């Protein structure tokens, strides 16, 4: 008891001393203003001090932009002087159209892309069969799971038997489209399962209510609600199970299925033209930067990587980081702003929250929840929340989400390269511990240091993975040919 009383007395004295100091400072300032020596000094912090609360660094931002521009121009000149002009649009056409596929006269990538409609229609037929009672719930869901697994395994199986007929761009496009189809069908089946469960529960409740009421003019609350929904033009289950609704969802810039998406009333022509120009110009810019800047940097990094010369590896890593990061930023804007907004405008899709301000993320967890909103919302809706609702902890659910993300990152790299490594998988599984580290830095050192860790992982992590994959690819394919 004596200790608690002493602590209270000490806190009271400290509070009194602070108040007394503020009174002295106020009196001193008032007295100083009355002096005849015209004082100009007053208590204040330097602008770079955190306590100054100064926030206008526009000039420094402009300086940094100019320095980056000058440095980028110097790198461009160095690249042109060393390698000459490597940009060749004719080679782009050859690569994009698939030279290997053209020689075989089969174009397996195009065939697979056209065939992707088949599993989607099969999913619709199964859902329709469950809704009308032809298939029971257990058998239908088993068939849906098998259909979804078939979607993700088909490119791997076809590539195993027809590897020589595929081009790298062709099989990469196929893997990307089939992965998107996998995620969309998962959401489609999961959402219809929720609707079907709720629909059956309402039917059973409605039957019980009708049995308890004998009046002939009985009108249930459910009928009134259905009438209100119909008046609002909202689709109800199972009326959504049609081909038009499915095709709209497959083309919509989202991975999460809903029976009634928010729609815009018109297409903004000026906005649409801007997005088309951005897509065309951005696509060509990325190809040019990749051919002129990225490929030489990656090729020159194979030697030091094979020799395990750490100094040279670090130099090549830092040199590769600049073009890789610039291309990644261009790809982000091209994909998540230009292309997805283009599709949203054409389809009257009103939810354009494709990304948040990930550049301000103070830890890794905030970054992953901000930069790719469609995937994040899918993971939360169809993986994270269902796991936590079953009684598992949030940390366990987060690990499962990162595991699934790591698997598909590896899928998009290893399958097109036709060599199975685990660098992308390990890179994604390293994100949870890195998230803890960045969170500690944010709490202990301040938000700025957490943001620095986020940017460092983006700038240095990606080129390191690219160097490892290209090194393994060169050893497996290029050296054997030589």
Secondary structure as the mmCIF struct_conf table of DSSP 4:
data_model
#
loop_
_struct_conf.conf_type_id
_struct_conf.id
_struct_conf.beg_label_comp_id
_struct_conf.beg_label_asym_id
_struct_conf.beg_label_seq_id
_struct_conf.end_label_comp_id
_struct_conf.end_label_asym_id
_struct_conf.end_label_seq_id
HELX_RH_AL_P HELX_RH_AL_P1 UNK A 2 UNK A 33
TURN_TY1_P TURN_TY1_P1 UNK A 34 UNK A 34
TURN_TY1_P TURN_TY1_P2 UNK A 36 UNK A 37
TURN_TY1_P TURN_TY1_P3 UNK A 47 UNK A 48
BEND BEND1 UNK A 49 UNK A 49
HELX_RH_3T_P HELX_RH_3T_P1 UNK A 50 UNK A 52
HELX_RH_AL_P HELX_RH_AL_P2 UNK A 58 UNK A 83
HELX_RH_AL_P HELX_RH_AL_P3 UNK A 89 UNK A 97
TURN_TY1_P TURN_TY1_P4 UNK A 98 UNK A 98
HELX_RH_AL_P HELX_RH_AL_P4 UNK A 99 UNK A 104
TURN_TY1_P TURN_TY1_P5 UNK A 105 UNK A 105
HELX_RH_AL_P HELX_RH_AL_P5 UNK A 108 UNK A 132
TURN_TY1_P TURN_TY1_P6 UNK A 133 UNK A 133
BEND BEND2 UNK A 134 UNK A 135
HELX_RH_AL_P HELX_RH_AL_P6 UNK A 137 UNK A 161
BEND BEND3 UNK A 162 UNK A 162
HELX_RH_3T_P HELX_RH_3T_P2 UNK A 163 UNK A 165
HELX_RH_AL_P HELX_RH_AL_P7 UNK A 168 UNK A 212
TURN_TY1_P TURN_TY1_P7 UNK A 216 UNK A 217
HELX_RH_AL_P HELX_RH_AL_P8 UNK A 221 UNK A 231
TURN_TY1_P TURN_TY1_P8 UNK A 232 UNK A 233
TURN_TY1_P TURN_TY1_P9 UNK A 237 UNK A 240
BEND BEND4 UNK A 242 UNK A 242
HELX_RH_AL_P HELX_RH_AL_P9 UNK A 243 UNK A 251
BEND BEND5 UNK A 252 UNK A 253
BEND BEND6 UNK A 255 UNK A 256
BEND BEND7 UNK A 259 UNK A 260
STRN STRN1 UNK A 263 UNK A 263
BEND BEND8 UNK A 265 UNK A 266
HELX_RH_AL_P HELX_RH_AL_P10 UNK A 269 UNK A 289
HELX_RH_PI_P HELX_RH_PI_P1 UNK A 290 UNK A 294
HELX_RH_AL_P HELX_RH_AL_P11 UNK A 295 UNK A 307
TURN_TY1_P TURN_TY1_P10 UNK A 308 UNK A 308
HELX_RH_AL_P HELX_RH_AL_P12 UNK A 310 UNK A 332
HELX_RH_PI_P HELX_RH_PI_P2 UNK A 333 UNK A 339
HELX_RH_AL_P HELX_RH_AL_P13 UNK A 340 UNK A 346
TURN_TY1_P TURN_TY1_P11 UNK A 347 UNK A 348
STRN STRN2 UNK A 349 UNK A 349
HELX_RH_3T_P HELX_RH_3T_P3 UNK A 358 UNK A 360
BEND BEND9 UNK A 362 UNK A 363
HELX_RH_AL_P HELX_RH_AL_P14 UNK A 364 UNK A 368
TURN_TY1_P TURN_TY1_P12 UNK A 369 UNK A 370
BEND BEND10 UNK A 371 UNK A 371
HELX_RH_AL_P HELX_RH_AL_P15 UNK A 373 UNK A 379
HELX_RH_PI_P HELX_RH_PI_P3 UNK A 380 UNK A 384
HELX_RH_AL_P HELX_RH_AL_P16 UNK A 385 UNK A 389
TURN_TY1_P TURN_TY1_P13 UNK A 390 UNK A 391
HELX_RH_AL_P HELX_RH_AL_P17 UNK A 394 UNK A 417
TURN_TY1_P TURN_TY1_P14 UNK A 418 UNK A 418
HELX_RH_AL_P HELX_RH_AL_P18 UNK A 423 UNK A 429
TURN_TY1_P TURN_TY1_P15 UNK A 430 UNK A 430
HELX_RH_AL_P HELX_RH_AL_P19 UNK A 431 UNK A 445
HELX_RH_AL_P HELX_RH_AL_P20 UNK A 447 UNK A 473
HELX_RH_PI_P HELX_RH_PI_P4 UNK A 474 UNK A 478
HELX_RH_AL_P HELX_RH_AL_P21 UNK A 479 UNK A 481
#
